[in-house]
Amino acid sequence: MLASEWLREATSSVHPMDIKAFDDRYEIHSDVPGMAEEDVEVEISPDRVLTIAGSRKTARQGPSAPKPSTNEAAGAADDATLAASSDRASTEPAADVAVSYRFRRSFVLPEDAEVEGVAANLQRGVLTVTVPRRVVEKPQPRRVRVKGAK
């Protein structure tokens, strides 16, 4: 697979990632806001497949139940007000709702990728995966000497 094919294939999936090719390395940048180091995984399979995955779960605090009024001098609540409060409380979401986000992207690394030197860095909500490139010498034409029979 050529580097240009790899770049085109790698940029056509769901979770957005920027992939840049430099003379000495590839860099993959992915926005992962709110994720910590333990929320992100970077793996390379023996078949040279780079997989980047992440998941984030957050607890969202829902609205709390209505509080009784402290301004009731007589001590008796109005039935209509109490019924309206009960209806409103039953239609609101529960106090703790988990919101999650997951992604997983896999790329077959090009032939010039040096899999042993792959590094990942998470800083300010941006994951950067660096894949070093090794120099692959292009085959040069060479002349083969033809020998005659003796």
C-alpha positions in Angstrom: 0.0 0.0 0.0 1.4 3.4 -1.0 1.6 6.2 1.5 -1.0 8.3 -0.5 -3.5 5.4 -0.5 -3.0 4.9 3.3 -3.6 8.6 3.9 -6.8 8.6 1.8 -8.1 5.4 3.4 -7.3 6.6 6.9 -9.2 9.9 6.6 -12.5 8.4 5.4 -14.0 7.1 8.7 -16.4 8.4 11.4 -14.2 9.8 14.2 -12.2 12.6 12.7 -8.5 12.3 12.7 -5.9 14.5 10.9 -3.1 12.5 9.4 0.1 14.1 8.1 3.0 12.6 6.4 6.5 14.1 6.9 9.8 12.9 5.5 10.7 11.2 8.8 7.3 10.4 10.4 3.6 10.2 10.2 1.5 12.1 12.7 -2.1 11.3 13.6 -4.0 13.9 15.6 -7.4 13.3 17.1 -9.5 15.6 19.3 -10.5 13.6 22.4 -11.9 16.3 24.8 -12.5 15.2 28.3 -10.6 11.9 28.0 -7.7 11.0 30.2 -4.7 8.7 29.4 -6.6 5.7 30.8 -9.5 6.3 28.5 -7.5 6.0 25.3 -5.8 2.9 23.8 -3.3 2.7 21.0 -2.3 -0.8 19.7 -0.3 -2.3 16.8 -1.1 -5.8 15.8 1.5 -8.2 14.3 -0.1 -7.5 10.9 0.9 -3.8 11.2 -2.6 -2.6 12.0 -2.6 0.5 14.1 -5.8 0.8 16.2 -6.7 3.9 18.2 -9.7 3.6 20.5 -11.2 5.7 23.3 -14.2 5.9 25.5 -15.6 8.4 27.9 -18.4 8.1 30.4 -19.7 11.1 32.3 -22.4 11.5 34.9 -24.8 14.3 34.3 -26.6 15.7 37.3 -30.3 16.1 36.5 -32.6 18.6 38.1 -33.4 17.9 41.8 -36.9 17.4 43.1 -38.8 20.5 44.0 -38.3 21.7 47.5 -41.3 22.5 49.7 -42.0 26.2 50.3 -40.9 27.6 53.7 -43.4 30.4 53.3 -46.5 28.5 54.3 -47.7 30.1 57.5 -50.9 28.0 57.9 -48.9 24.7 57.3 -51.4 23.5 54.7 -50.3 23.2 51.0 -52.6 24.1 48.2 -53.7 20.8 46.5 -53.4 22.2 43.0 -49.8 23.4 43.6 -48.9 20.1 45.2 -50.3 18.2 42.2 -48.5 20.4 39.7 -45.2 19.8 41.5 -45.7 16.1 41.5 -46.4 16.0 37.8 -43.3 18.1 37.0 -41.1 16.0 39.1 -42.2 12.7 37.4 -41.5 13.9 33.9 -38.0 15.1 34.6 -35.0 12.8 34.0 -33.4 10.9 36.8 -30.7 12.7 38.8 -27.8 10.6 37.5 -27.7 9.9 33.8 -24.6 8.4 32.2 -23.6 9.8 28.9 -20.9 7.9 26.9 -18.9 8.3 23.8 -16.8 5.6 22.1 -14.6 5.5 19.0 -12.3 3.0 17.3 -10.3 3.5 14.2 -7.9 1.1 12.6 -5.3 1.6 9.8 -2.9 -0.7 8.0 0.4 1.0 8.3 2.4 1.6 5.1 5.6 -0.4 4.4 7.9 2.5 5.4 6.3 2.8 8.9 8.7 1.8 11.8 6.2 0.0 14.1 8.8 -0.3 17.0 9.1 3.4 17.4 5.4 4.4 17.6 4.6 6.9 20.4 1.4 8.4 21.7 0.9 11.7 23.6 -2.3 13.1 25.1 -2.1 16.8 25.8 -5.0 19.3 26.3 -7.6 17.0 24.8 -5.6 16.2 21.7 -4.1 12.8 21.1 -1.0 12.7 18.9 0.3 9.4 17.6 3.7 9.6 16.0 4.8 6.8 13.6 8.5 7.0 12.5 9.3 6.4 8.9 12.3 4.4 7.8 14.1 5.1 4.6 13.1 2.6 2.0 15.5 2.6 -0.8 13.9 2.4 -4.2 15.3 -0.4 -6.3 17.8 1.0 -8.8 18.3 -0.7 -12.2 21.5 -2.6 -12.4 23.3 -4.3 -15.2 23.8 -8.1 -15.0 26.8 -9.4 -16.7 26.2 -12.1 -19.2 28.7 -14.9 -19.2 29.3 -17.2 -22.1 29.9 -21.0 -22.0 33.5 -22.1 -21.8 
